[in-house]
Amino acid sequence: MPQTHVKRGDVVVALAGKDRGRRGKVISILRRDSRVLVDGLNMIVKHSRARGQRPTTQLQTGRITQPAPMPLAKVMVVCPHCDKPSRVRMQVVEGRRVRACRRCSEIVDAL
């Protein structure tokens, strides 16, 4: 499975699509499909019918908006130091691999 440049919890910006330029937080990464779920981006409307009569087993019904997976290549990490979208590079600092911002060379976080 391919190594990704984003992690769960990163703030990313969309590079393409209907939400181009908008930011969101990564919910999960689907590594097998090279896709990512981002909170508030690529939202779809899913229609759900009521199931059962008991309220304890009843799920949310009606129109539900939820994020759809988007390609991993269409998002870019926002550096927490310079607050701009940038590519990340791998560095070895004190024997640990860390991600660093290409713009300001600050460490984004440890892997």
C-alpha positions as a printed NumPy array, in Angstrom:
array([[  0.   ,   0.   ,   0.   ],
       [  1.315,   3.457,  -0.857],
       [  2.709,   5.758,   1.808],
       [  0.657,   8.9  ,   2.214],
       [  1.699,  12.496,   2.758],
       [ -1.272,  13.168,   5.055],
       [ -2.305,  11.759,   8.423],
       [ -5.604,  11.617,  10.249],
       [ -6.215,  14.965,  11.945],
       [ -4.219,  17.045,   9.433],
       [ -5.755,  20.198,   8.033],
       [ -5.731,  19.974,   4.239],
       [ -6.842,  22.144,   1.329],
       [ -8.623,  20.767,  -1.75 ],
       [ -6.723,  21.319,  -5.005],
       [ -9.502,  20.375,  -7.427],
       [-13.223,  19.811,  -7.666],
       [-16.235,  21.727,  -6.435],
       [-14.523,  22.54 ,  -3.106],
       [-11.219,  23.78 ,  -4.57 ],
       [ -9.449,  26.101,  -2.13 ],
       [-11.501,  25.083,   0.907],
       [ -9.927,  23.611,   4.035],
       [-10.973,  20.698,   6.185],
       [ -9.712,  18.183,   8.705],
       [ -8.864,  14.625,   7.622],
       [-11.307,  12.096,   9.114],
       [ -9.796,   8.92 ,   7.69 ],
       [ -7.529,   7.641,   4.943],
       [ -8.486,   4.8  ,   2.603],
       [ -4.998,   3.669,   1.648],
       [ -6.068,   0.787,  -0.565],
       [ -8.07 ,   3.132,  -2.81 ],
       [ -5.672,   6.124,  -2.407],
       [ -8.545,   8.256,  -1.158],
       [ -9.192,  10.439,   1.859],
       [-12.29 ,  11.554,   3.798],
       [-12.165,  15.232,   4.722],
       [-14.662,  16.86 ,   7.085],
       [-16.746,  19.45 ,   5.231],
       [-15.32 ,  18.746,   1.76 ],
       [-16.854,  16.75 ,  -1.108],
       [-20.192,  16.503,   0.707],
       [-22.904,  14.274,  -0.765],
       [-26.576,  13.837,   0.113],
       [-27.625,  10.313,   0.997],
       [-31.301,   9.396,   1.307],
       [-32.237,   7.04 ,   4.118],
       [-35.53 ,   5.288,   4.774],
       [-36.836,   4.564,   8.275],
       [-36.128,   1.002,   9.449],
       [-38.205,  -0.69 ,  12.101],
       [-40.724,   0.65 ,  14.582],
       [-38.595,   0.809,  17.744],
       [-36.828,   4.125,  18.311],
       [-33.695,   2.429,  19.706],
       [-32.922,   0.644,  16.424],
       [-34.051,   3.473,  14.173],
       [-31.229,   5.236,  12.342],
       [-31.341,   8.808,  11.162],
       [-33.863,   9.118,   8.349],
       [-34.34 ,  11.55 ,   5.498],
       [-31.561,  13.396,   3.694],
       [-28.162,  12.929,   5.328],
       [-25.151,  14.946,   4.2  ],
       [-21.834,  13.193,   4.618],
       [-18.345,  13.515,   3.121],
       [-17.459,  11.275,   0.195],
       [-13.916,   9.988,  -0.39 ],
       [-11.772,  12.192,  -2.598],
       [ -8.474,  11.337,  -4.294],
       [ -5.413,  11.623,  -2.08 ],
       [ -3.524,  13.447,  -4.832],
       [ -6.104,  16.257,  -4.82 ],
       [ -5.384,  17.44 ,  -1.271],
       [ -2.382,  19.283,   0.141],
       [ -1.318,  19.623,   3.773],
       [ -1.62 ,  23.085,   5.344],
       [  1.504,  23.897,   7.363],
       [  0.572,  24.852,  10.947],
       [  3.517,  27.298,  11.157],
       [  3.182,  29.349,   7.961],
       [ -0.574,  28.562,   7.507],
       [ -0.129,  27.925,   3.78 ],
       [ -0.63 ,  24.762,   1.721],
       [  2.697,  23.124,   1.015],
       [  4.268,  19.859,   0.069],
       [  5.905,  17.885,   2.833],
       [  9.291,  16.229,   2.832],
       [ 10.666,  13.508,   5.049],
       [ 13.565,  14.368,   7.338],
       [ 15.455,  12.402,   9.953],
       [ 15.768,  14.385,  13.18 ],
       [ 17.412,  12.724,  16.183],
       [ 16.928,   9.297,  14.626],
       [ 13.184,   9.783,  13.967],
       [ 11.458,  10.326,  10.634],
       [  9.464,  13.545,  10.627],
       [  7.441,  15.483,   8.065],
       [  8.71 ,  18.979,   7.289],
       [  7.153,  21.868,   5.371],
       [  8.86 ,  22.664,   2.063],
       [  8.052,  26.379,   2.329],
       [  9.289,  27.261,   5.82 ],
       [ 11.285,  24.067,   6.658],
       [  9.506,  23.751,  10.016],
       [  8.643,  20.287,  11.312],
       [  4.969,  19.452,  10.758],
       [  4.941,  16.405,  13.056],
       [  6.686,  13.115,  13.818],
       [  5.695,   9.882,  12.12 ]])
